[in-house]
């Protein structure tokens, strides 16, 4: 009896040979992670089973499939087909827990897609969106991301608890799609029962439980268009604090690359004329929090001076003393 590992290896060999005119024993051995002797035995087994694997003799040698043979043994499952269309972003797949499905899909990519799977690229695009511009940090994987991703791919309602200020809030949600933007994962979801569509930061979820019940997706929902419309609104909604800073000309140039670019451009547009001999500009900038402002504005170094709030100015002053201690000599 053939074991499952060998059966999977034989299928993979057929799919590899389908995708190329021919492959040497060494190439197959490397791809299949076996010895060349095992490749020879597997090719013989396939030939005896009726799969037309032909061994080319000669100095180079190798194996090929005779004329147009196509296997129907391994049609893509829907989950594999959708994962295949996301395989260009392997890090995101790994975080969502879909790496195995993508690997299986890549093995089967040479097989003809069934008619029912021809919309896989569209259905994948409606559940995952990569907003790559302004990417400035590596994504941090929220602990509950795989659970949310599973519900998104399976169209299952979730009961989610998330942090809102000092308190946790519980909502029943229909999770429509995931967005990875600038290293942060977001969920686009509709409040169950025909409520509005909203955006949630997944790292603020404290509990997620998937329901048995599936929801019916709105056929006209367009994840990329929804995100484009809501992203700016959402970004503004989390800018609840303000800081006042003085910026050099170089600081003005670099500010949109250090903080939310829309907020930076709007703040600069409201700024007055340069003041003093050094030509610095005073800007009132909306920020998410004092902590986030400290992290972001530190990247501007001496091109920014924090005027308010006093607690943030004191934090920068203390850091300047530490830096002087390190470099003052």
Backbone torsions as a table, in degrees:
resi	resn	phi	psi	omega
1	UNK	NA	137.5	-179.6
2	UNK	-81.7	129.2	178.5
3	UNK	-74.1	160.5	-178.2
4	UNK	-63.3	-33.1	-179.4
5	UNK	-67.7	-40.5	179.7
6	UNK	-70.2	-38.5	178.9
7	UNK	-60.1	-43.5	179.0
8	UNK	-64.0	-37.3	179.9
9	UNK	-67.3	-39.8	179.2
10	UNK	-65.6	-40.9	177.4
11	UNK	-61.9	-43.6	179.8
12	UNK	-62.4	-38.8	178.5
13	UNK	-61.1	-44.1	179.7
14	UNK	-61.4	-44.2	-178.4
15	UNK	-66.6	-36.4	175.6
16	UNK	-63.6	-43.5	-179.2
17	UNK	-70.4	-27.0	175.6
18	UNK	-67.6	-31.0	-172.2
19	UNK	-87.1	-7.9	-177.9
20	UNK	-139.5	154.7	179.4
21	UNK	-59.6	-42.1	177.3
22	UNK	-163.3	161.2	177.4
23	UNK	-140.4	141.7	176.7
24	UNK	-75.6	164.3	177.4
25	UNK	-61.0	-37.4	-179.4
26	UNK	-65.3	-41.5	179.2
27	UNK	-64.4	-44.1	178.2
28	UNK	-63.9	-41.6	180.0
29	UNK	-60.8	-39.7	179.9
30	UNK	-67.4	-44.1	-179.2
31	UNK	-66.8	-38.1	-175.6
32	UNK	-90.2	-9.1	179.2
33	UNK	60.4	46.0	176.3
34	UNK	-135.8	178.3	177.7
35	UNK	-81.7	161.9	177.0
36	UNK	-63.2	-32.2	178.0
37	UNK	-63.2	-40.6	177.3
38	UNK	-64.8	-38.0	176.7
39	UNK	-58.3	-44.6	-179.6
40	UNK	-61.2	-45.0	179.9
41	UNK	-64.6	-41.8	-179.1
42	UNK	-65.4	-40.1	179.0
43	UNK	-63.0	-39.4	177.8
44	UNK	-64.3	-41.0	180.0
45	UNK	-64.2	-40.7	178.3
46	UNK	-63.8	-43.1	180.0
47	UNK	-61.4	-43.6	179.7
48	UNK	-66.7	-26.0	179.5
49	UNK	-85.1	0.5	176.7
50	UNK	98.3	2.1	175.3
51	UNK	-86.1	120.9	-170.6
52	UNK	-76.8	71.4	174.8
53	UNK	-86.2	124.2	-176.7
54	UNK	-112.6	130.2	178.8
55	UNK	-92.7	116.7	176.1
56	UNK	-79.8	131.4	177.0
57	UNK	-91.5	172.8	176.0
58	UNK	116.5	-173.1	-172.3
59	UNK	-63.5	-41.8	-179.4
60	UNK	-88.8	-45.8	178.4
61	UNK	67.1	-169.5	178.5
62	UNK	135.6	-173.9	-177.3
63	UNK	-130.5	146.7	175.7
64	UNK	-149.5	161.9	174.7
65	UNK	-93.0	137.0	-179.6
66	UNK	-74.7	134.5	178.0
67	UNK	21.5	106.0	162.5
68	UNK	53.3	19.1	-179.3
69	UNK	-64.0	132.6	178.0
70	UNK	-127.5	128.2	177.9
71	UNK	-83.7	142.1	173.0
72	UNK	-112.0	11.7	-175.5
73	UNK	-68.4	-28.0	-167.0
74	UNK	-133.5	64.6	174.0
75	UNK	-63.0	148.6	-179.5
76	UNK	-70.2	132.7	168.4
77	UNK	-73.8	157.8	-176.8
78	UNK	-58.2	-44.9	-179.4
79	UNK	-60.5	-37.1	178.5
80	UNK	-69.3	-40.3	-179.7
81	UNK	-64.3	-42.3	179.5
82	UNK	-67.0	-40.6	178.9
83	UNK	-64.5	-33.8	179.9
84	UNK	-59.3	-39.4	-178.1
85	UNK	-73.9	-6.3	175.1
86	UNK	-106.1	5.2	-169.6
87	UNK	-70.0	-8.5	175.2
88	UNK	-76.2	-9.5	178.4
89	UNK	-122.5	69.5	-172.2
90	UNK	-60.9	-33.3	179.2
91	UNK	-63.0	-42.4	178.9
92	UNK	-65.3	-40.0	177.1
93	UNK	-59.6	-43.9	-177.6
94	UNK	-61.8	-43.0	-177.5
95	UNK	-68.0	-33.1	-180.0
96	UNK	-81.5	-4.3	-179.7
97	UNK	80.4	21.5	-176.8
98	UNK	-107.8	11.0	-174.8
99	UNK	-62.7	-39.3	-179.3
100	UNK	-64.2	-41.2	179.2
101	UNK	-64.0	-39.0	179.3
102	UNK	-66.8	-38.7	178.2
103	UNK	-63.1	-42.8	178.0
104	UNK	-63.3	-39.6	-179.1
105	UNK	-64.8	-40.2	-178.9
106	UNK	-64.9	-31.8	176.3
107	UNK	-64.8	-29.7	-171.1
108	UNK	-104.0	7.8	-171.4
109	UNK	-62.8	-24.4	-178.5
110	UNK	-78.9	-17.9	-179.5
111	UNK	-73.3	148.7	-180.0
112	UNK	-66.8	136.2	177.4
113	UNK	-72.4	138.2	173.8
114	UNK	-69.4	151.8	179.0
115	UNK	-53.7	-35.1	-177.1
116	UNK	-69.9	-12.9	-177.1
117	UNK	-105.5	2.3	-174.1
118	UNK	-70.6	-13.2	176.9
119	UNK	-97.2	14.3	-175.3
120	UNK	-61.3	-37.3	-179.6
121	UNK	-64.8	-37.2	179.1
122	UNK	-68.8	-45.8	-177.8
123	UNK	-66.9	-33.5	176.1
124	UNK	-65.9	-42.4	-178.0
125	UNK	-65.8	-25.3	178.8
126	UNK	-82.2	-7.2	-178.6
127	UNK	-115.3	-17.1	179.3
128	UNK	-143.5	132.9	-179.4
129	UNK	-135.0	129.4	177.1
130	UNK	-103.3	112.1	178.0
131	UNK	-98.6	89.5	-168.5
132	UNK	-78.6	-31.3	-176.4
133	UNK	-55.4	151.3	180.0
134	UNK	60.7	31.0	177.6
135	UNK	-73.3	118.3	-176.4
136	UNK	-133.4	5.2	175.0
137	UNK	-155.6	156.7	178.7
138	UNK	-69.0	141.0	179.8
139	UNK	-68.0	141.1	172.6
140	UNK	-99.1	128.0	-175.4
141	UNK	-81.8	112.0	175.5
142	UNK	-64.2	144.0	-176.4
143	UNK	-58.7	-35.2	-174.8
144	UNK	-92.7	4.5	-178.2
145	UNK	-58.6	-46.8	180.0
146	UNK	-58.3	-38.6	179.3
147	UNK	-65.5	-41.2	177.8
148	UNK	-66.6	-43.0	-179.2
149	UNK	-60.8	-42.0	178.9
150	UNK	-59.6	-42.4	-179.9
151	UNK	-66.6	-37.7	178.3
152	UNK	-61.8	-46.9	-175.8
153	UNK	-71.3	-25.7	-176.3
154	UNK	-102.1	4.6	-179.9
155	UNK	54.5	44.0	179.6
156	UNK	-107.3	136.8	174.8
157	UNK	-62.6	151.7	175.7
158	UNK	-128.2	149.6	167.8
159	UNK	-104.0	116.6	-172.2
160	UNK	-122.8	140.2	170.1
161	UNK	-109.2	135.9	-179.5
162	UNK	-143.9	156.1	-177.9
163	UNK	-78.7	128.2	172.0
164	UNK	-129.9	102.3	-175.3
165	UNK	65.6	-124.2	-177.6
166	UNK	-89.9	-5.3	-171.5
167	UNK	-123.5	159.1	171.6
168	UNK	-94.3	140.5	178.6
169	UNK	-121.4	140.5	178.7
170	UNK	-111.0	134.4	179.3
171	UNK	-138.6	148.1	169.3
172	UNK	-96.8	122.0	-171.0
173	UNK	-124.8	151.2	169.2
174	UNK	-103.7	103.6	-172.7
175	UNK	-79.7	106.6	-174.6
176	UNK	-85.4	-43.3	-174.6
177	UNK	-163.5	157.8	178.6
178	UNK	-108.6	143.4	176.3
179	UNK	-129.5	132.5	174.1
180	UNK	-108.7	109.6	-175.4
181	UNK	-127.0	122.1	174.5
182	UNK	49.9	39.5	176.3
183	UNK	84.5	2.3	-178.3
184	UNK	-118.8	135.6	179.5
185	UNK	-92.1	134.3	178.2
186	UNK	-127.1	150.7	173.1
187	UNK	-112.4	127.6	171.1
188	UNK	-97.0	118.8	-172.8
189	UNK	-142.6	157.2	174.4
190	UNK	-108.7	135.5	175.3
191	UNK	-62.8	128.2	-174.8
192	UNK	-57.6	148.0	179.4
193	UNK	89.4	24.3	176.7
194	UNK	83.6	21.7	179.1
195	UNK	-75.6	-169.2	-176.8
196	UNK	-83.5	160.6	174.0
197	UNK	-83.1	137.6	-179.8
198	UNK	-138.9	167.5	178.8
199	UNK	-116.9	133.8	-179.0
200	UNK	-127.6	138.0	170.7
201	UNK	-78.1	124.6	-174.3
202	UNK	-70.0	-27.3	179.6
203	UNK	-70.6	-4.7	176.4
204	UNK	-99.3	-2.7	173.7
205	UNK	-73.3	136.1	177.3
206	UNK	-108.4	-16.7	177.3
207	UNK	-159.0	141.7	178.0
208	UNK	-140.1	127.9	176.3
209	UNK	-130.8	124.2	179.8
210	UNK	-83.0	136.5	177.2
211	UNK	-83.5	161.8	173.0
212	UNK	-71.2	-28.5	-174.5
213	UNK	-75.8	133.8	173.2
214	UNK	-92.0	151.7	176.2
215	UNK	-106.6	158.4	179.3
216	UNK	-92.1	117.2	-177.9
217	UNK	-71.3	143.3	172.5
218	UNK	-65.7	121.1	-175.3
219	UNK	-63.5	-24.1	-176.9
220	UNK	-93.7	1.8	-178.5
221	UNK	-66.3	128.5	-178.5
222	UNK	-122.4	103.4	-173.3
223	UNK	-59.9	-50.9	-179.5
224	UNK	-59.1	-41.0	-179.5
225	UNK	-67.6	-41.0	178.4
226	UNK	-61.1	-44.5	-178.3
227	UNK	-63.7	-43.3	-179.8
228	UNK	-59.7	-39.3	-178.7
229	UNK	-70.6	-40.7	-173.0
230	UNK	-93.2	-20.3	-172.3
231	UNK	-59.2	-45.6	-179.1
232	UNK	-65.3	-42.3	178.4
233	UNK	-61.6	-42.5	-178.9
234	UNK	-67.4	-42.6	-179.6
235	UNK	-59.4	-40.2	179.2
236	UNK	-67.8	-34.2	-175.1
237	UNK	-65.2	-25.3	-178.7
238	UNK	-94.8	-1.7	178.0
239	UNK	-89.8	80.7	-171.0
240	UNK	-98.9	-8.4	-179.7
241	UNK	-116.1	168.9	178.2
242	UNK	-133.2	145.5	171.7
243	UNK	-128.7	151.5	175.4
244	UNK	-113.3	125.7	-176.0
245	UNK	-132.8	155.8	170.2
246	UNK	-110.4	130.3	-173.4
247	UNK	-120.1	137.7	169.5
248	UNK	-72.8	173.5	177.0
249	UNK	-59.5	-39.3	177.8
250	UNK	-68.2	-37.2	176.8
251	UNK	-63.0	-39.0	176.6
252	UNK	-61.0	-42.9	-178.8
253	UNK	-64.4	-38.0	-173.1
254	UNK	-90.8	-14.4	-174.9
255	UNK	-55.6	-45.6	-179.0
256	UNK	-63.6	-16.9	178.2
257	UNK	-89.9	-12.4	-177.1
258	UNK	-100.5	-31.7	-177.7
259	UNK	-124.1	-174.4	177.5
260	UNK	-56.1	120.8	-172.0
261	UNK	-64.5	-36.8	179.4
262	UNK	-66.0	-46.4	179.5
263	UNK	-61.8	-39.1	-179.5
264	UNK	-64.7	-45.8	-178.1
265	UNK	-65.5	-39.6	179.0
266	UNK	-67.2	-39.3	179.1
267	UNK	-65.8	-40.8	179.2
268	UNK	-66.4	-34.6	179.2
269	UNK	-66.2	-28.4	180.0
270	UNK	-86.8	-9.8	-174.5
271	UNK	-68.7	153.2	177.9
272	UNK	-83.5	-163.2	179.6
273	UNK	-75.4	156.0	175.2
274	UNK	-56.5	145.0	-178.3
275	UNK	-119.2	155.6	174.8
276	UNK	71.2	179.3	-178.5
277	UNK	-71.9	-24.6	-176.0
278	UNK	-88.5	-1.8	173.7
279	UNK	68.4	27.8	179.7
280	UNK	-80.5	153.8	-177.7
281	UNK	-112.2	133.2	177.2
282	UNK	-92.0	128.3	-173.3
283	UNK	-131.2	133.9	171.5
284	UNK	-98.3	117.2	-168.8
285	UNK	-118.4	124.9	173.8
286	UNK	-73.8	137.6	-178.8
287	UNK	-136.8	164.5	-179.6
288	UNK	-70.1	-43.9	-179.3
289	UNK	-164.8	168.9	177.3
290	UNK	-63.7	-38.9	178.7
291	UNK	-60.4	-48.3	-178.8
292	UNK	-65.4	-40.3	179.1
293	UNK	-61.0	-40.6	178.9
294	UNK	-62.3	-45.7	-179.7
295	UNK	-62.2	-43.8	-175.7
296	UNK	-73.6	-45.2	-174.6
297	UNK	-74.0	-21.4	175.9
298	UNK	-57.2	-30.7	-179.1
299	UNK	-64.6	-18.7	-179.4
300	UNK	-88.4	-8.0	176.5
301	UNK	56.0	-134.0	-176.6
302	UNK	-77.4	0.7	178.5
303	UNK	-79.0	-5.9	179.5
304	UNK	-132.3	139.7	171.8
305	UNK	-122.3	123.4	178.9
306	UNK	-84.0	125.8	177.7
307	UNK	-98.2	-37.7	-178.3
308	UNK	-153.6	151.7	1.0
309	UNK	-72.6	160.6	-176.4
310	UNK	-59.5	-37.5	-178.5
311	UNK	-62.5	-36.8	178.9
312	UNK	-73.3	-38.6	176.9
313	UNK	-60.7	-42.9	179.6
314	UNK	-64.3	-34.9	178.2
315	UNK	-64.5	-44.1	177.5
316	UNK	-66.1	-38.1	179.2
317	UNK	-62.9	-43.3	179.2
318	UNK	-63.7	-37.8	179.3
319	UNK	-68.6	-35.7	178.0
320	UNK	-63.2	-39.3	177.6
321	UNK	-62.8	-43.2	178.5
322	UNK	-62.1	-43.0	179.0
323	UNK	-64.9	-40.0	177.2
324	UNK	-61.5	-37.1	177.1
325	UNK	-63.5	-36.0	179.7
326	UNK	-73.7	-39.1	-171.2
327	UNK	-111.7	-7.2	-172.8
328	UNK	-61.1	-29.2	-177.9
329	UNK	-69.1	NA	NA
